[in-house]
Amino acid sequence: MAPQTESPVPPKESNNNVHDHDEISHHKRESEHRVFVNRSLRLEKIKFFGFDMDYTLAAYKSPELEKLGFDLTVGRLVSQGYPEEIRTFEYDPIFPVRGLWFDYQFGNLLKVDGFGNILVGMHGLKFMKPSEIEELYPNKFVQLCASRIYVLNTLFNLPETHLIAQLVQYFDTHDQFKLLPDKTGVRGGDILISYKSMFKDVRNAVDWVHMDSESKMKPSILANIEKFVIKDERIVPLLRMLRTNNRKTFLLTNSDYTYTEGVMSYLIGKDWANYFDISIVDACKPKWFAEGTTFREVNVETGSFKLGIHAGPLRPGVIYSGGSCDAFRQMVKARGKDVLYIGDHIFGDVLRSKKTRGWRTFLIVPELDHELTVWTDRKPLFEQLAVLDNTLAEVYKNLDGTSVERPHIESVIQAIRQKSHEMDQEYGVLGSLFRAGSRTTFFASQVERYADLYASSCYNLVHYPSFYFFRAPMLLMPHESTVDHASIHKSARADQLRRQDSVGQQVRGWTKKNLQTENTFCHEEEEEDQNSDGKDDVDSAREKSSSDGEGDLISPGSTDVVVVPSEHIDQE
């Protein structure tokens, strides 16, 4: 690796940074090489680096892979009784975006924020008007529940997102079918098709395509691997860098051994397993982070499992199947904070490993390349929107509680809506993965809450030294981000505050008077010491929970951000 040109403790990398952008921009890497930070993390503290395979180590070519999955799913539906006409359906990569909710009841695709407020609605291939959304969803709000909502959160969900929209459009507009009075499906003669059953058929077809031994999906990929898989030359330097610096690496994937062997051999070579201290296939995440499955050794000659449950030490170069996080942790003696797990699945890889095991998390978001391209190339659009926001603020600037005449702002509001819509269209039919206009999405809220780091590729780590300090930017509240430090703040207490010591001076005086040592109470960068009995935080919390009779470590109501139920998780 070439010598790094940056300090290992970089300035905070964020658009909300309190420093002037021009002052710090020269410290930053190229955007395509960046790793973005939600919570501070010191790489030198990480002892175990875990990698998912699909869409992490193995980046797939888009839209080639999505088109393959789409066509195979359509073929499966036709074989299950759907009309031959749907073979004319084609996958369009500009249509779907991850993180949408599908409403079983009314057959709508919904783009929501982190609390379930609906930002955009689509029925079939038509956008819903605000009045239509309000009619079906009072206050434009929908609650996440397994009986009604399915979250299309993964990259493997992109083909079915477009497919279910086309199916709804097909049956809604077919002259032999009529919309049911309650708007929950269609009927043609004696045939009734609810949107829920339609989506269940699609889900079953997708699962069959990805997991059934008779499916052509994985054999097609392996037979034409250069067409579907990106071979990134940084994979070997990354793994070597980590191991050279005495870090343990492990592979943890839901893919079966045969498919994993084919893909990893293409990426690294036949000796790929030697680049990992531990390799686990058929992990069945997110179940692996809970009760797990039977832990076995794989016979690499036959691809089958060896007899019995593996109970001995884990050996480098050996491939294992299944198991659980508990067994893994006990065998390798790893605390939760010793592990950084890198994957693309917001629920199966990141949310579960963070909430239930305390692992540090690194989310791979391939769409970031496109998102940042729009962010940089369409800068004039964002600037025009900022000008309109300032124009609106200027209209109200000199008005107060005594003002009677309303200002004429309709033209400004309409211009803001137009520019926001134009900005959304730059990302795709359903807009950005992270926002709709000025509001962030459900997916964005999950990334902020559960991903310590995120980037477009796991290989961006090669652009940072192994001792790098990823420092999270200061998150500014509106009263901080909209008031300049140079502003003069006037208040009734201004004179009094000028006459007395600052609060900081008073606190330092209090500390000197009352405490023997002047310790700070801010420990944001410090790692917690390991418990004296060698147990990590999750063990201690589980034991406390058990002794209190409360059962689960994480209660369903412990977060104000909705969490995806396990029923919604694609096991691919």
ChimeraX attribute file (.defattr): number of C-alpha atoms within 10 A of each C-alpha:
attribute: neighborCount
match mode: 1-to-1
recipient: residues
	/A:1	10
	/A:2	6
	/A:3	8
	/A:4	10
	/A:5	10
	/A:6	15
	/A:7	11
	/A:8	15
	/A:9	12
	/A:10	14
	/A:11	18
	/A:12	20
	/A:13	22
	/A:14	16
	/A:15	11
	/A:16	15
	/A:17	16
	/A:18	16
	/A:19	12
	/A:20	10
	/A:21	13
	/A:22	8
	/A:23	8
	/A:24	14
	/A:25	11
	/A:26	10
	/A:27	15
	/A:28	15
	/A:29	15
	/A:30	9
	/A:31	15
	/A:32	14
	/A:33	18
	/A:34	18
	/A:35	23
	/A:36	22
	/A:37	21
	/A:38	21
	/A:39	19
	/A:40	16
	/A:41	24
	/A:42	17
	/A:43	17
	/A:44	14
	/A:45	17
	/A:46	18
	/A:47	19
	/A:48	23
	/A:49	22
	/A:50	22
	/A:51	23
	/A:52	24
	/A:53	21
	/A:54	21
	/A:55	22
	/A:56	21
	/A:57	25
	/A:58	22
	/A:59	18
	/A:60	22
	/A:61	15
	/A:62	13
	/A:63	15
	/A:64	15
	/A:65	17
	/A:66	22
	/A:67	17
	/A:68	18
	/A:69	23
	/A:70	26
	/A:71	19
	/A:72	20
	/A:73	26
	/A:74	24
	/A:75	17
	/A:76	20
	/A:77	20
	/A:78	16
	/A:79	12
	/A:80	11
	/A:81	8
	/A:82	15
	/A:83	10
	/A:84	12
	/A:85	9
	/A:86	16
	/A:87	13
	/A:88	9
	/A:89	15
	/A:90	15
	/A:91	23
	/A:92	16
	/A:93	17
	/A:94	15
	/A:95	17
	/A:96	23
	/A:97	26
	/A:98	22
	/A:99	26
	/A:100	29
	/A:101	24
	/A:102	26
	/A:103	23
	/A:104	22
	/A:105	17
	/A:106	17
	/A:107	26
	/A:108	26
	/A:109	28
	/A:110	26
	/A:111	26
	/A:112	25
	/A:113	25
	/A:114	18
	/A:115	17
	/A:116	19
	/A:117	18
	/A:118	22
	/A:119	20
	/A:120	20
	/A:121	23
	/A:122	18
	/A:123	20
	/A:124	22
	/A:125	18
	/A:126	11
	/A:127	17
	/A:128	17
	/A:129	12
	/A:130	13
	/A:131	10
	/A:132	12
	/A:133	21
	/A:134	14
	/A:135	11
	/A:136	13
	/A:137	14
	/A:138	9
	/A:139	11
	/A:140	19
	/A:141	17
	/A:142	19
	/A:143	12
	/A:144	18
	/A:145	14
	/A:146	14
	/A:147	11
	/A:148	16
	/A:149	24
	/A:150	22
	/A:151	25
	/A:152	23
	/A:153	22
	/A:154	20
	/A:155	19
	/A:156	21
	/A:157	23
	/A:158	25
	/A:159	26
	/A:160	23
	/A:161	23
	/A:162	23
	/A:163	25
	/A:164	24
	/A:165	22
	/A:166	19
	/A:167	21
	/A:168	22
	/A:169	16
	/A:170	17
	/A:171	20
	/A:172	19
	/A:173	14
	/A:174	13
	/A:175	9
	/A:176	11
	/A:177	18
	/A:178	17
	/A:179	18
	/A:180	15
	/A:181	8
	/A:182	9
	/A:183	14
	/A:184	17
	/A:185	24
	/A:186	22
	/A:187	16
	/A:188	15
	/A:189	8
	/A:190	5
	/A:191	9
	/A:192	15
	/A:193	16
	/A:194	21
	/A:195	24
	/A:196	20
	/A:197	14
	/A:198	16
	/A:199	23
	/A:200	13
	/A:201	17
	/A:202	21
	/A:203	17
	/A:204	13
	/A:205	22
	/A:206	25
	/A:207	16
	/A:208	18
	/A:209	24
	/A:210	21
	/A:211	16
	/A:212	13
	/A:213	11
	/A:214	11
	/A:215	16
	/A:216	16
	/A:217	19
	/A:218	21
	/A:219	15
	/A:220	13
	/A:221	19
	/A:222	19
	/A:223	11
	/A:224	11
	/A:225	17
	/A:226	13
	/A:227	15
	/A:228	21
	/A:229	22
	/A:230	17
	/A:231	19
	/A:232	14
	/A:233	11
	/A:234	15
	/A:235	18
	/A:236	15
	/A:237	13
	/A:238	18
	/A:239	19
	/A:240	15
	/A:241	17
	/A:242	20
	/A:243	17
	/A:244	11
	/A:245	12
	/A:246	11
	/A:247	18
	/A:248	20
	/A:249	23
	/A:250	20
	/A:251	22
	/A:252	26
	/A:253	25
	/A:254	22
	/A:255	23
	/A:256	18
	/A:257	22
	/A:258	16
	/A:259	15
	/A:260	20
	/A:261	22
	/A:262	18
	/A:263	22
	/A:264	18
	/A:265	14
	/A:266	18
	/A:267	20
	/A:268	16
	/A:269	13
	/A:270	12
	/A:271	11
	/A:272	17
	/A:273	20
	/A:274	12
	/A:275	21
	/A:276	21
	/A:277	18
	/A:278	22
	/A:279	24
	/A:280	25
	/A:281	26
	/A:282	21
	/A:283	26
	/A:284	22
	/A:285	26
	/A:286	23
	/A:287	18
	/A:288	23
	/A:289	22
	/A:290	15
	/A:291	13
	/A:292	18
	/A:293	16
	/A:294	13
	/A:295	21
	/A:296	21
	/A:297	21
	/A:298	20
	/A:299	15
	/A:300	15
	/A:301	6
	/A:302	9
	/A:303	13
	/A:304	14
	/A:305	17
	/A:306	15
	/A:307	10
	/A:308	10
	/A:309	12
	/A:310	16
	/A:311	11
	/A:312	7
	/A:313	8
	/A:314	17
	/A:315	11
	/A:316	14
	/A:317	15
	/A:318	17
	/A:319	23
	/A:320	25
	/A:321	27
	/A:322	23
	/A:323	24
	/A:324	21
	/A:325	20
	/A:326	15
	/A:327	15
	/A:328	16
	/A:329	15
	/A:330	11
	/A:331	13
	/A:332	13
	/A:333	13
	/A:334	17
	/A:335	21
	/A:336	22
	/A:337	22
	/A:338	20
	/A:339	23
	/A:340	26
	/A:341	23
	/A:342	27
	/A:343	28
	/A:344	27
	/A:345	25
	/A:346	24
	/A:347	24
	/A:348	24
	/A:349	25
	/A:350	26
	/A:351	24
	/A:352	23
	/A:353	26
	/A:354	22
	/A:355	14
	/A:356	17
	/A:357	23
	/A:358	19
	/A:359	22
	/A:360	23
	/A:361	28
	/A:362	29
	/A:363	27
	/A:364	28
	/A:365	21
	/A:366	19
	/A:367	19
	/A:368	19
	/A:369	15
	/A:370	15
	/A:371	17
	/A:372	14
	/A:373	16
	/A:374	17
	/A:375	16
	/A:376	12
	/A:377	9
	/A:378	13
	/A:379	13
	/A:380	11
	/A:381	17
	/A:382	15
	/A:383	11
	/A:384	15
	/A:385	19
	/A:386	13
	/A:387	13
	/A:388	17
	/A:389	15
	/A:390	11
	/A:391	14
	/A:392	17
	/A:393	11
	/A:394	11
	/A:395	13
	/A:396	12
	/A:397	9
	/A:398	8
	/A:399	13
	/A:400	8
	/A:401	5
	/A:402	6
	/A:403	9
	/A:404	8
	/A:405	7
	/A:406	8
	/A:407	11
	/A:408	10
	/A:409	13
	/A:410	9
	/A:411	9
	/A:412	15
	/A:413	14
	/A:414	11
	/A:415	16
	/A:416	20
	/A:417	14
	/A:418	13
	/A:419	18
	/A:420	18
	/A:421	14
	/A:422	14
	/A:423	22
	/A:424	19
	/A:425	14
	/A:426	19
	/A:427	20
	/A:428	15
	/A:429	16
	/A:430	23
	/A:431	23
	/A:432	23
	/A:433	25
	/A:434	21
	/A:435	19
	/A:436	20
	/A:437	18
	/A:438	7
	/A:439	13
	/A:440	17
	/A:441	26
	/A:442	29
	/A:443	22
	/A:444	16
	/A:445	18
	/A:446	20
	/A:447	21
	/A:448	14
	/A:449	15
	/A:450	22
	/A:451	24
	/A:452	23
	/A:453	23
	/A:454	25
	/A:455	24
	/A:456	24
	/A:457	28
	/A:458	28
	/A:459	21
	/A:460	16
	/A:461	18
	/A:462	17
	/A:463	17
	/A:464	21
	/A:465	19
	/A:466	19
	/A:467	14
	/A:468	18
	/A:469	19
	/A:470	24
	/A:471	19
	/A:472	19
	/A:473	19
	/A:474	13
	/A:475	14
	/A:476	12
	/A:477	9
	/A:478	8
	/A:479	8
	/A:480	11
	/A:481	13
	/A:482	9
	/A:483	11
	/A:484	11
	/A:485	10
	/A:486	6
	/A:487	7
	/A:488	8
	/A:489	9
	/A:490	8
	/A:491	9
	/A:492	7
	/A:493	8
	/A:494	10
	/A:495	10
	/A:496	10
	/A:497	12
	/A:498	9
	/A:499	8
	/A:500	10
	/A:501	11
	/A:502	10
	/A:503	10
	/A:504	9
	/A:505	11
	/A:506	12
	/A:507	12
	/A:508	11
	/A:509	11
	/A:510	11
	/A:511	15
	/A:512	12
	/A:513	11
	/A:514	9
	/A:515	9
	/A:516	8
	/A:517	9
	/A:518	11
	/A:519	8
	/A:520	7
	/A:521	6
	/A:522	7
	/A:523	8
	/A:524	9
	/A:525	13
	/A:526	10
	/A:527	12
	/A:528	10
	/A:529	9
	/A:530	12
	/A:531	10
	/A:532	7
	/A:533	7
	/A:534	12
	/A:535	15
	/A:536	22
	/A:537	18
	/A:538	17
	/A:539	16
	/A:540	13
	/A:541	14
	/A:542	17
	/A:543	14
	/A:544	14
	/A:545	15
	/A:546	13
	/A:547	10
	/A:548	9
	/A:549	9
	/A:550	12
	/A:551	13
	/A:552	12
	/A:553	17
	/A:554	14
	/A:555	9
	/A:556	11
	/A:557	9
	/A:558	8
	/A:559	10
	/A:560	9
	/A:561	15
	/A:562	19
	/A:563	18
	/A:564	21
	/A:565	15
	/A:566	14
	/A:567	11
	/A:568	15
	/A:569	18
	/A:570	21
	/A:571	18
	/A:572	18
